[in-house]
Amino acid sequence: MGRATEVPVTPSVLRWAIEQSGYSTEDVAHAIGVDVASLEEWASGDSRPTLTHARKLASKLHRPFAALLLPAPPETRPLPVEFRHPIGDQRELNPNERRHLRRAARFQEVLSWLARELEIEKPRTPLASVDDDPVLMASVARDVFRITTMDQKGWATSSVAFDEWRTALESTGHLVFLFSLGKGSIQGFSLWEDFAPVVAINTAWNESSRIFTLFHEMGHLITRTSSACLESVRTSSRTDPVERWCERFAAAVLMPTKDVETTLRQYGLRSGGQITSLAIAKNVANLYKVSLRAAVIRLIELKAATWALYDEIPPISDMKAPGGGGAGRSRAQVREDQFGDRVTSLLVAAVERDVLSRSQAVEFLDIPDVAFDDLARAGRHDR
């Protein structure tokens, strides 16, 4: 048998494409069926991939085959967000955060193109500036999402609440991604774009904390301030004005003023009174399915509590309960949860209308081919 044809991929381009893809070296090697050492040899120039492996690389990295043959990596565009952190904090975005930001931006580009090709209307995203009243904009947003406080307080758990809020955002055209970024990383990020605005949530925290992050990042979309946020709810007094606006917006969406005031009267609290018991604050947080930290900050905003109560909040209040982790779920279920119903419905519609091939959609989602049928059936059932 003749020797397999080797392809002279440019090592620096291959390293660049892997870094930009959002996948780890291990992910790429596994996907194309080689060991990590072989992939690292190609990336260093010590050996070359076969034609078959080079084609698999191009497919996995979502790059044209010819791009791997360029003499040098193309100029990399800056990250499409502003990193927002406590004033005076000098930390930069870590590699994992950068990788997921680039990955989300690449997905957004494809999904925006699909939405235009499918002639889908632009999302219904309110528009405001940080000079506008965040409480007023919160009322506008709740009207758009069509969820009443009665609905909200009727949800059984914070997990159910997060799913309902996510569905509400996706039904108005917004993309909600879930990424495992780690506890030391950003809480979430937002990427504005007319046809595919993205909110991404770090799954390192519990559902009630994620809910607040969801609307904090929605505040960034509303103000068109694409951002990566280290804190979605204040843990430091050194907060920039845009972050403070988004914090106030999220709190007002989740705990509308009049409804909260009615709730407080049920606890015997009259105008001017203040909650000094963390137990009562926990009851309020559980009622609205928000984190204890978010609830106390909202109560402070409404002059129903002071920062002394905030200081009593235990550090573990936003942590996930031990155990779980999604064991037993298929790869397709994991991807659907990660990218949301909006993404899967766009891809299914694109395949049905011949905008994308089935293989392209399967590769985008990184799922087995047979699993695509389940997504298509679920999409038709939902419609």
Buried (B, 14 or more C-beta within 10 A) or exposed (E): EEEEEBBEBBBBBBBBBBBBBBBEBEBBBBBBEBEEEBBBBBBEBEEBBBEEBBBBBBBBBBBEBEBBBBEEBEEEEEBBBBBBBBEEEEEEBEEBBBBBBBBBBBBBEBBBBBBBBBEBEEBEBBEBEBEBEBBEBBBBBBEBBEBEBEEBBEBEEBBEBBBBBBBBBBBBBBBBBBBEBEEEBBBBBBBBBEBBBBBBBBBBBBBBBBBBBBBBBBBBBBBEBBBBBBBBBBBEEEBBEBBEBBBBBBBBBBBBBEBBEEBBEEEEBEEEBBBEEBEBBBBBBBBBBBBBBBBBBBBBBBEBBBEEBBEEBEEEBBEBEEEEEEEEEEEBBBBBBBBBBBBBBBBBBBBBEEBBEBEBBBBBBBBEEEBBEBBBEBBEEEE
